[in-house]
Amino acid sequence: MRVLNEVELLNTRRKLRELEAIHREIERETGGDGELREMEIESLMRLINGLKEEISRSEVHQTAGGKV
């Protein structure tokens, strides 16, 4: 389990916002290869969920009084 320090946590939140924006853009797209778009969406969701888990673990660790 990896716990992020404050700078890493801020950067991870920024990356999460950027990935979520990209995800919304891809979902709105039409045309092109639908199967490829679905694979992109799945990949982005895995990244987004991973970042959310990292953020949650770090926040819980900080709330519990652990040192980062």
N, CA, C and O atoms as CSV, one atom per row, in Angstrom:
chain,resi,resn,atom,element,x,y,z
A,1,MET,N,N,0.845,-1.180,0.000
A,1,MET,CA,C,0.000,0.000,0.000
A,1,MET,C,C,0.886,1.237,0.000
A,1,MET,O,O,1.786,1.376,0.828
A,2,ARG,N,N,0.616,2.134,-0.944
A,2,ARG,CA,C,1.399,3.354,-1.075
A,2,ARG,C,C,0.554,4.529,-0.610
A,2,ARG,O,O,-0.591,4.686,-1.035
A,3,VAL,N,N,1.121,5.353,0.266
A,3,VAL,CA,C,0.436,6.531,0.760
A,3,VAL,C,C,1.115,7.753,0.147
A,3,VAL,O,O,2.341,7.863,0.155
A,4,LEU,N,N,0.313,8.661,-0.379
A,4,LEU,CA,C,0.832,9.830,-1.061
A,4,LEU,C,C,1.101,10.965,-0.085
A,4,LEU,O,O,0.377,11.136,0.896
A,5,ASN,N,N,2.152,11.744,-0.361
A,5,ASN,CA,C,2.359,12.947,0.437
A,5,ASN,C,C,1.478,14.053,-0.146
A,5,ASN,O,O,0.792,13.823,-1.142
A,6,GLU,N,N,1.483,15.243,0.451
A,6,GLU,CA,C,0.571,16.320,0.032
A,6,GLU,C,C,0.751,16.716,-1.431
A,6,GLU,O,O,-0.237,16.903,-2.140
A,7,VAL,N,N,1.979,16.845,-1.888
A,7,VAL,CA,C,2.235,17.237,-3.278
A,7,VAL,C,C,1.749,16.152,-4.232
A,7,VAL,O,O,1.107,16.447,-5.240
A,8,GLU,N,N,2.054,14.913,-3.916
A,8,GLU,CA,C,1.601,13.796,-4.757
A,8,GLU,C,C,0.076,13.723,-4.784
A,8,GLU,O,O,-0.520,13.435,-5.822
A,9,LEU,N,N,-0.547,13.985,-3.642
A,9,LEU,CA,C,-2.002,13.950,-3.557
A,9,LEU,C,C,-2.622,15.035,-4.434
A,9,LEU,O,O,-3.596,14.776,-5.140
A,10,LEU,N,N,-2.069,16.244,-4.397
A,10,LEU,CA,C,-2.560,17.328,-5.256
A,10,LEU,C,C,-2.397,16.973,-6.730
A,10,LEU,O,O,-3.311,17.180,-7.527
A,11,ASN,N,N,-1.238,16.441,-7.088
A,11,ASN,CA,C,-0.988,16.058,-8.480
A,11,ASN,C,C,-1.912,14.925,-8.925
A,11,ASN,O,O,-2.383,14.916,-10.062
A,12,THR,N,N,-2.166,13.984,-8.040
A,12,THR,CA,C,-3.048,12.869,-8.363
A,12,THR,C,C,-4.474,13.357,-8.576
A,12,THR,O,O,-5.166,12.876,-9.473
A,13,ARG,N,N,-4.918,14.308,-7.758
A,13,ARG,CA,C,-6.253,14.881,-7.945
A,13,ARG,C,C,-6.343,15.618,-9.283
A,13,ARG,O,O,-7.363,15.538,-9.968
A,14,ARG,N,N,-5.281,16.334,-9.656
A,14,ARG,CA,C,-5.253,17.044,-10.932
A,14,ARG,C,C,-5.337,16.045,-12.091
A,14,ARG,O,O,-6.105,16.236,-13.034
A,15,LYS,N,N,-4.544,14.989,-12.006
A,15,LYS,CA,C,-4.566,13.950,-13.049
A,15,LYS,C,C,-5.946,13.321,-13.154
A,15,LYS,O,O,-6.424,13.047,-14.254
A,16,LEU,N,N,-6.585,13.093,-12.017
A,16,LEU,CA,C,-7.922,12.506,-12.000
A,16,LEU,C,C,-8.905,13.411,-12.735
A,16,LEU,O,O,-9.682,12.938,-13.565
A,17,ARG,N,N,-8.875,14.714,-12.434
A,17,ARG,CA,C,-9.775,15.650,-13.123
A,17,ARG,C,C,-9.540,15.638,-14.628
A,17,ARG,O,O,-10.491,15.663,-15.410
A,18,GLU,N,N,-8.270,15.601,-15.033
A,18,GLU,CA,C,-7.943,15.593,-16.462
A,18,GLU,C,C,-8.445,14.319,-17.142
A,18,GLU,O,O,-9.011,14.375,-18.233
A,19,LEU,N,N,-8.238,13.178,-16.498
A,19,LEU,CA,C,-8.700,11.914,-17.070
A,19,LEU,C,C,-10.225,11.853,-17.149
A,19,LEU,O,O,-10.783,11.330,-18.113
A,20,GLU,N,N,-10.893,12.391,-16.129
A,20,GLU,CA,C,-12.354,12.402,-16.168
A,20,GLU,C,C,-12.872,13.280,-17.304
A,20,GLU,O,O,-13.882,12.952,-17.925
A,21,ALA,N,N,-12.189,14.400,-17.583
A,21,ALA,CA,C,-12.575,15.271,-18.695
A,21,ALA,C,C,-12.375,14.552,-20.032
A,21,ALA,O,O,-13.227,14.634,-20.917
A,22,ILE,N,N,-11.270,13.862,-20.172
A,22,ILE,CA,C,-11.002,13.098,-21.397
A,22,ILE,C,C,-12.062,12.014,-21.572
A,22,ILE,O,O,-12.557,11.789,-22.677
A,23,HIS,N,N,-12.401,11.354,-20.481
A,23,HIS,CA,C,-13.421,10.292,-20.511
A,23,HIS,C,C,-14.748,10.850,-21.011
A,23,HIS,O,O,-15.398,10.239,-21.859
A,24,ARG,N,N,-15.157,12.020,-20.485
A,24,ARG,CA,C,-16.410,12.632,-20.928
A,24,ARG,C,C,-16.369,12.961,-22.417
A,24,ARG,O,O,-17.354,12.758,-23.127
A,25,GLU,N,N,-15.233,13.469,-22.889
A,25,GLU,CA,C,-15.089,13.801,-24.312
A,25,GLU,C,C,-15.242,12.555,-25.187
A,25,GLU,O,O,-15.956,12.575,-26.189
A,26,ILE,N,N,-14.574,11.490,-24.804
A,26,ILE,CA,C,-14.626,10.253,-25.593
A,26,ILE,C,C,-16.034,9.684,-25.608
A,26,ILE,O,O,-16.482,9.177,-26.636
A,27,GLU,N,N,-16.743,9.757,-24.482
A,27,GLU,CA,C,-18.112,9.234,-24.433
A,27,GLU,C,C,-19.053,10.022,-25.335
A,27,GLU,O,O,-20.020,9.463,-25.855
A,28,ARG,N,N,-18.785,11.313,-25.530
A,28,ARG,CA,C,-19.642,12.146,-26.384
A,28,ARG,C,C,-19.346,11.951,-27.867
A,28,ARG,O,O,-20.185,12.267,-28.711
A,29,GLU,N,N,-18.164,11.434,-28.193
A,29,GLU,CA,C,-17.779,11.267,-29.590
A,29,GLU,C,C,-18.709,10.284,-30.300
A,29,GLU,O,O,-19.215,9.330,-29.710
A,30,THR,N,N,-18.910,10.553,-31.570
A,30,THR,CA,C,-19.666,9.626,-32.404
A,30,THR,C,C,-18.815,9.327,-33.635
A,30,THR,O,O,-17.864,10.047,-33.938
A,31,GLY,N,N,-19.163,8.281,-34.319
A,31,GLY,CA,C,-18.400,7.915,-35.504
A,31,GLY,C,C,-17.133,7.168,-35.130
A,31,GLY,O,O,-16.870,6.914,-33.954
A,32,GLY,N,N,-16.364,6.827,-36.127
A,32,GLY,CA,C,-15.130,6.101,-35.885
A,32,GLY,C,C,-15.402,4.664,-35.469
A,32,GLY,O,O,-16.499,4.138,-35.656
A,33,ASP,N,N,-14.401,4.059,-34.915
A,33,ASP,CA,C,-14.448,2.660,-34.513
A,33,ASP,C,C,-15.032,2.541,-33.106
A,33,ASP,O,O,-14.371,2.876,-32.124
A,34,GLY,N,N,-16.262,2.066,-33.018
A,34,GLY,CA,C,-16.943,1.937,-31.724
A,34,GLY,C,C,-16.236,0.989,-30.774
A,34,GLY,O,O,-16.187,1.229,-29.567
A,35,GLU,N,N,-15.692,-0.081,-31.315
A,35,GLU,CA,C,-14.994,-1.054,-30.467
A,35,GLU,C,C,-13.736,-0.434,-29.862
A,35,GLU,O,O,-13.431,-0.658,-28.691
A,36,LEU,N,N,-13.012,0.338,-30.658
A,36,LEU,CA,C,-11.808,1.016,-30.162
A,36,LEU,C,C,-12.176,2.033,-29.089
A,36,LEU,O,O,-11.494,2.148,-28.070
A,37,ARG,N,N,-13.266,2.774,-29.326
A,37,ARG,CA,C,-13.710,3.768,-28.348
A,37,ARG,C,C,-14.059,3.089,-27.029
A,37,ARG,O,O,-13.716,3.597,-25.962
A,38,GLU,N,N,-14.740,1.939,-27.093
A,38,GLU,CA,C,-15.082,1.206,-25.872
A,38,GLU,C,C,-13.833,0.754,-25.116
A,38,GLU,O,O,-13.793,0.803,-23.887
A,39,MET,N,N,-12.822,0.318,-25.852
A,39,MET,CA,C,-11.570,-0.090,-25.197
A,39,MET,C,C,-10.897,1.111,-24.550
A,39,MET,O,O,-10.336,0.991,-23.461
A,40,GLU,N,N,-10.943,2.260,-25.199
A,40,GLU,CA,C,-10.374,3.477,-24.617
A,40,GLU,C,C,-11.103,3.849,-23.330
A,40,GLU,O,O,-10.484,4.196,-22.324
A,41,ILE,N,N,-12.424,3.769,-23.383
A,41,ILE,CA,C,-13.230,4.110,-22.210
A,41,ILE,C,C,-12.918,3.160,-21.053
A,41,ILE,O,O,-12.758,3.602,-19.915
A,42,GLU,N,N,-12.832,1.874,-21.334
A,42,GLU,CA,C,-12.511,0.894,-20.285
A,42,GLU,C,C,-11.138,1.166,-19.679
A,42,GLU,O,O,-10.965,1.102,-18.462
A,43,SER,N,N,-10.174,1.466,-20.527
A,43,SER,CA,C,-8.826,1.751,-20.052
A,43,SER,C,C,-8.807,3.003,-19.183
A,43,SER,O,O,-8.185,3.018,-18.121
A,44,LEU,N,N,-9.489,4.051,-19.634
A,44,LEU,CA,C,-9.569,5.274,-18.842
A,44,LEU,C,C,-10.250,5.021,-17.499
A,44,LEU,O,O,-9.827,5.555,-16.473
A,45,MET,N,N,-11.306,4.208,-17.507
A,45,MET,CA,C,-11.999,3.917,-16.251
A,45,MET,C,C,-11.101,3.175,-15.271
A,45,MET,O,O,-11.165,3.413,-14.065
A,46,ARG,N,N,-10.263,2.275,-15.786
A,46,ARG,CA,C,-9.316,1.577,-14.893
A,46,ARG,C,C,-8.343,2.583,-14.274
A,46,ARG,O,O,-8.062,2.526,-13.077
A,47,LEU,N,N,-7.833,3.503,-15.094
A,47,LEU,CA,C,-6.918,4.530,-14.578
A,47,LEU,C,C,-7.623,5.429,-13.566
A,47,LEU,O,O,-7.083,5.720,-12.499
A,48,ILE,N,N,-8.827,5.862,-13.910
A,48,ILE,CA,C,-9.599,6.735,-13.015
A,48,ILE,C,C,-9.865,6.043,-11.682
A,48,ILE,O,O,-9.662,6.634,-10.622
A,49,ASN,N,N,-10.314,4.805,-11.734
A,49,ASN,CA,C,-10.589,4.063,-10.499
A,49,ASN,C,C,-9.330,3.847,-9.672
A,49,ASN,O,O,-9.378,3.914,-8.443
A,50,GLY,N,N,-8.204,3.590,-10.331
A,50,GLY,CA,C,-6.940,3.429,-9.617
A,50,GLY,C,C,-6.533,4.703,-8.894
A,50,GLY,O,O,-6.078,4.653,-7.751
A,51,LEU,N,N,-6.696,5.853,-9.561
A,51,LEU,CA,C,-6.359,7.125,-8.921
A,51,LEU,C,C,-7.299,7.407,-7.759
A,51,LEU,O,O,-6.861,7.891,-6.715
A,52,LYS,N,N,-8.582,7.112,-7.925
A,52,LYS,CA,C,-9.541,7.306,-6.832
A,52,LYS,C,C,-9.174,6.456,-5.621
A,52,LYS,O,O,-9.287,6.911,-4.483
A,53,GLU,N,N,-8.734,5.222,-5.864
A,53,GLU,CA,C,-8.330,4.352,-4.765
A,53,GLU,C,C,-7.101,4.909,-4.053
A,53,GLU,O,O,-7.040,4.914,-2.824
A,54,GLU,N,N,-6.121,5.378,-4.829
A,54,GLU,CA,C,-4.922,5.972,-4.225
A,54,GLU,C,C,-5.282,7.167,-3.359
A,54,GLU,O,O,-4.784,7.306,-2.242
A,55,ILE,N,N,-6.155,8.035,-3.880
A,55,ILE,CA,C,-6.572,9.220,-3.138
A,55,ILE,C,C,-7.292,8.808,-1.859
A,55,ILE,O,O,-7.019,9.353,-0.790
A,56,SER,N,N,-8.200,7.862,-1.962
A,56,SER,CA,C,-8.959,7.409,-0.788
A,56,SER,C,C,-8.045,6.833,0.279
A,56,SER,O,O,-8.170,7.163,1.458
A,57,ARG,N,N,-7.124,5.970,-0.140
A,57,ARG,CA,C,-6.194,5.377,0.837
A,57,ARG,C,C,-5.391,6.459,1.544
A,57,ARG,O,O,-5.202,6.401,2.759
A,58,SER,N,N,-4.922,7.437,0.796
A,58,SER,CA,C,-4.116,8.493,1.392
A,58,SER,C,C,-4.931,9.356,2.336
A,58,SER,O,O,-4.453,9.743,3.402
A,59,GLU,N,N,-6.174,9.662,1.941
A,59,GLU,CA,C,-7.040,10.472,2.809
A,59,GLU,C,C,-7.376,9.725,4.086
A,59,GLU,O,O,-7.382,10.320,5.163
A,60,VAL,N,N,-7.653,8.447,3.987
A,60,VAL,CA,C,-7.961,7.651,5.179
A,60,VAL,C,C,-6.738,7.599,6.098
A,60,VAL,O,O,-6.859,7.722,7.317
A,61,HIS,N,N,-5.575,7.416,5.503
A,61,HIS,CA,C,-4.345,7.356,6.279
A,61,HIS,C,C,-4.118,8.679,7.007
A,61,HIS,O,O,-3.749,8.684,8.181
A,62,GLN,N,N,-4.334,9.800,6.318
A,62,GLN,CA,C,-4.141,11.116,6.941
A,62,GLN,C,C,-5.177,11.362,8.018
A,62,GLN,O,O,-4.850,11.896,9.077
A,63,THR,N,N,-6.432,10.979,7.767
A,63,THR,CA,C,-7.505,11.175,8.739
A,63,THR,C,C,-7.254,10.334,9.986
A,63,THR,O,O,-7.578,10.746,11.100
A,64,ALA,N,N,-6.672,9.153,9.788
A,64,ALA,CA,C,-6.401,8.265,10.913
A,64,ALA,C,C,-5.207,8.726,11.738
A,64,ALA,O,O,-4.868,8.123,12.756
A,65,GLY,N,N,-4.572,9.811,11.280
A,65,GLY,CA,C,-3.454,10.345,12.043
A,65,GLY,C,C,-2.110,9.781,11.641
A,65,GLY,O,O,-1.108,10.031,12.310
A,66,GLY,N,N,-2.073,9.031,10.571
A,66,GLY,CA,C,-0.807,8.493,10.075
A,66,GLY,C,C,0.026,9.587,9.456
A,66,GLY,O,O,-0.495,10.587,8.960
A,67,LYS,N,N,1.309,9.386,9.491
A,67,LYS,CA,C,2.214,10.358,8.884
A,67,LYS,C,C,2.437,9.990,7.438
A,67,LYS,O,O,2.593,8.818,7.095
A,68,VAL,N,N,2.450,11.001,6.594
A,68,VAL,CA,C,2.644,10.793,5.171
A,68,VAL,C,C,4.050,11.161,4.803
A,68,VAL,O,O,4.429,11.059,3.636
